[in-house]
Amino acid sequence: MAGLPQLPSKQDNSYTHLSHYRKIYGDKTPILMYHHIGKSPKESKFPSLWVPSLLFERQLGEFWSLEWPAITLGEYVAASCSVCRGVILTFDDGYQSVFTRALPLLTRFKMRAILFIVVDYIGKSNEWDRPLGEPSHKLMSKEEIREWIASGQEIGSHSLTHPHLPRLSFRDAQREIEDSKKRLEDIFSFPVRHFSYPYGEWNEQCMEIVEKAGYESACQIAEGVNIPGENPFCLKRLTARRPKRNLKTLFHMLLPYRHTA
């Protein structure tokens, strides 16, 4: 598909499976956003943030079978967002389900991903969601994050405390963005080059702080694909979620993706 990406209708602004994606965007590289892997608890206020394990396995299997490699944000930004026929896998918040359910599948399919970590809550839970009535969900521990890195995966910053950055003073926003990078690098001895805006919220001030802090890119949650030359400090992503339940999607999910390894 040549030229700029087509503008999809609102209901298309998510990712479920590759054939549906290619009808809209062709071979352009998506940045996919995940949070939880597994079955959504009945009491969850945000069930759309849960991708069932079997669906995640199928999504990876489709990329594997059609030879769509997982590339890193660093590789993507270095190519001025012009990479085609690849995928970037991102996980926000650092939930333990990503370690227990996603990492074995990433390893099996030889796929790379980046985990955006809320530094002050490592080994704790999603306290920022509690005022909204969301139940507590366990976050990865330092030991699990180290194992994540040792397996060949990457980490990035999702701030210190998951605040609404545009509502903060310059100094407080700077602390959330700069200090989270330094602390992650000190704890894990791993270069932290990428940032994810909490709640996807950002403004010019936030973007300026991110760039001056030494990051190479920052992800938001405006849904779509990025065009060549896109500003690397406000990259769009597609939310990965389960498809609508109908006969067409059921038929697609029953089709084999030919993974035999």
URJO-V185887 format. One record per residue. RES is the residue in one letter. D_CENTER is the distance of its C-alpha to the mean C-alpha in Angstrom with 2 decimals. Layout:
RES_D_CENTER / RES_D_CENTER
//
This chain:
M_24.65 / A_26.05 / G_25.61 / L_23.06 / P_20.62 / Q_22.23 / L_21.39 / P_20.49 / S_21.92 / K_20.02 / Q_19.66 / D_17.93 / N_14.92 / S_12.48 / Y_11.85 / T_14.16 / H_15.88 / L_16.62 / S_20.16 / H_19.31 / Y_16.70 / R_19.35 / K_21.98 / I_20.24 / Y_18.61 / G_20.50 / D_19.20 / K_16.91 / T_13.62 / P_10.58 / I_7.10 / L_5.40 / M_3.22 / Y_4.77 / H_7.10 / H_10.37 / I_11.87 / G_15.51 / K_18.04 / S_17.77 / P_20.70 / K_23.38 / E_23.35 / S_19.69 / K_19.58 / F_16.10 / P_16.39 / S_13.99 / L_11.06 / W_12.49 / V_12.19 / P_15.46 / S_15.74 / L_18.04 / L_15.84 / F_12.94 / E_15.81 / R_17.13 / Q_14.04 / L_14.01 / G_17.78 / E_17.90 / F_16.11 / W_18.44 / S_21.52 / L_21.17 / E_20.33 / W_17.03 / P_15.82 / A_12.42 / I_12.72 / T_11.42 / L_10.59 / G_14.13 / E_15.68 / Y_14.23 / V_15.48 / A_18.67 / A_19.34 / S_19.06 / C_16.27 / S_18.94 / V_17.62 / C_18.37 / R_17.82 / G_14.65 / V_10.97 / I_7.92 / L_5.46 / T_2.31 / F_3.59 / D_5.38 / D_9.14 / G_10.02 / Y_11.83 / Q_14.56 / S_13.87 / V_11.01 / F_13.89 / T_16.58 / R_15.21 / A_12.20 / L_13.64 / P_16.96 / L_15.63 / L_13.56 / T_16.89 / R_18.99 / F_17.45 / K_17.15 / M_13.49 / R_11.50 / A_7.98 / I_6.96 / L_7.11 / F_7.50 / I_10.91 / V_13.41 / V_16.42 / D_19.31 / Y_18.02 / I_17.41 / G_19.36 / K_19.93 / S_18.32 / N_16.56 / E_19.66 / W_18.21 / D_18.01 / R_21.54 / P_23.45 / L_21.79 / G_23.16 / E_20.05 / P_21.20 / S_20.29 / H_17.50 / K_17.69 / L_15.33 / M_15.46 / S_18.64 / K_19.44 / E_20.89 / E_17.89 / I_15.66 / R_18.52 / E_18.58 / W_14.89 / I_15.83 / A_19.13 / S_17.68 / G_16.28 / Q_12.64 / E_11.47 / I_10.81 / G_10.32 / S_11.65 / H_10.76 / S_14.57 / L_17.46 / T_17.82 / H_15.12 / P_17.80 / H_18.21 / L_18.54 / P_20.73 / R_23.20 / L_23.85 / S_26.61 / F_25.98 / R_26.83 / D_24.59 / A_21.55 / Q_22.51 / R_22.75 / E_19.30 / I_17.75 / E_20.31 / D_21.21 / S_17.77 / K_17.47 / K_21.01 / R_20.77 / L_17.80 / E_19.73 / D_22.90 / I_21.69 / F_19.91 / S_21.72 / F_18.59 / P_17.94 / V_15.17 / R_14.64 / H_11.38 / F_10.68 / S_8.47 / Y_11.12 / P_11.77 / Y_12.24 / G_11.19 / E_14.83 / W_16.46 / N_19.86 / E_21.85 / Q_22.72 / C_19.19 / M_18.36 / E_21.64 / I_21.06 / V_17.73 / E_19.56 / K_22.65 / A_20.89 / G_20.19 / Y_16.48 / E_15.87 / S_13.04 / A_11.16 / C_8.41 / Q_9.67 / I_9.34 / A_12.41 / E_11.97 / G_13.30 / V_13.43 / N_14.62 / I_18.22 / P_19.93 / G_20.66 / E_17.87 / N_17.71 / P_15.04 / F_14.78 / C_13.61 / L_11.25 / K_10.56 / R_7.73 / L_8.63 / T_8.03 / A_8.70 / R_11.87 / R_15.32 / P_17.90 / K_20.98 / R_23.72 / N_26.52 / L_28.62 / K_26.77 / T_23.36 / L_25.29 / F_27.08 / H_23.98 / M_22.46 / L_25.84 / L_25.95 / P_25.55 / Y_23.06 / R_25.60 / H_23.83 / T_26.72 / A_25.63
//
